[in-house]
Amino acid sequence: VATTSVTENGNYTIQLVNDEAVVDQREIEVTNIDIHSPNGSYEKNGDTFNYYLSDDLSKINPDSIRFYKNNQTSEDYKYNEENNTLTIVSKGSTIDKFYISDYAGNELEIIIQ
């Protein structure tokens, strides 16, 4: 019995070998390995930033949210899990950093200065 790890999306050939002879062979395509962080767009209205986030494969993990104002942990944001929107009020006098990951662990960093 031989095993291998697949770490990238792509096409792979799987062979069944008996007594050094290939007795069966199958082609498989792997398309669900997530290597990209969440992404999205934003709108600014005065001091309010609305981020519209998305992640196509493993989905956004709301438990991964970390938000900092001037390098101090803050809970001063709103996240709507139903439509993956993040609202931050940033007055421009702070450096705000927001981190959110998908369930695969790919992290998005947002910096507002």
N, C-alpha and C positions, 0 to 999 in steps of 0.2 A: 504494500500500500504506500503510495506516494502522495504527499500533499504539497500545496503551494499557497501562497497568499497573493491575492489580487489587490493591488493598491491604486490602480488607475482605470478609468473607463477605457473601453476598447474592445477589440475582437480577439478571442482566444480560441485555441484548438485544444480540445481535451481528447486524450487517446487512452484506450484500454489496451494494455499490453499483456500478453500471456506467452511465456517461453520466448521472450525477445521478439515476438511478432505482434504487430498491431492488429487486434481483432475487431476493434470498433473505433470510430473517430467522430467527434461532433464539434461543430463550430458554435461558440456562444458569444453573445454580445453583452457586455456589462455597461449599463448606462446610469446606474444609481449611486455612484460614489461621488459624494459632494465635496468638492475642494474649493468652493467659492463662498466668501462671506456674504451675509445679507447685503442688500443694496436698496436703492430707492431714490426718491426725490424729495425736495422740500419747498415750502412756501414760507415767506417771511412777511409778517404783518405787524409793523411797529417793532416791538421787542419780542414778539411771539414767533417761534419757529415751529412749524408743523412738518414733521418728517413722515413720509409715506413709505414704509419699509416692505420688502418682499424677500423671499427666499424660495426658489423653485423646487429644491430637492428635499432637504431635511427639515425645513420650516424653522421659523424663529422661536428661540427658547426664551420666554419671558422671565424665567428664573435667572438668566445670565446677566440681566441689566445691572450696570454699574454707572453711576453718575457722580461727577465731581465738579464743584465750583471752586476755582482757585486751589485745586489739589485737595480739597476737603470733601469727604463723602457727603452727598446730598440726596434727599428724597424729593427735591423740588422739581418734579416732572410728572407728567401724566402719560400713561401708556394704555392704549385701547387694544386689548388682545384680539378682539373680534375682527377689527379691520387693520391691525398692525400699524397704528398711527402713534407717533410720539410727539408730545407737545412740551416744549421747553420755553420758558420766559428767560431771556438773557438781556440784561440792561446795557451790555457793552462794557461795563466796568469790571467784569470778571472774565476769566478764561474758563469756559465750560467744556468738559470732556464727557462724552457719553460712549459707553461700550455695550454692544449687544451681540450675542452669538447665535448661530443656528444650532440645532441638536447634534450636528457633526463636530461642533467646536470651532468652526470658522468664525472669526470675530471681526465686527465692523467697528471702527473708531470714528466718532464725529467730534470735531473740535470747533467751537464757536469762540471767536476772539473779538 
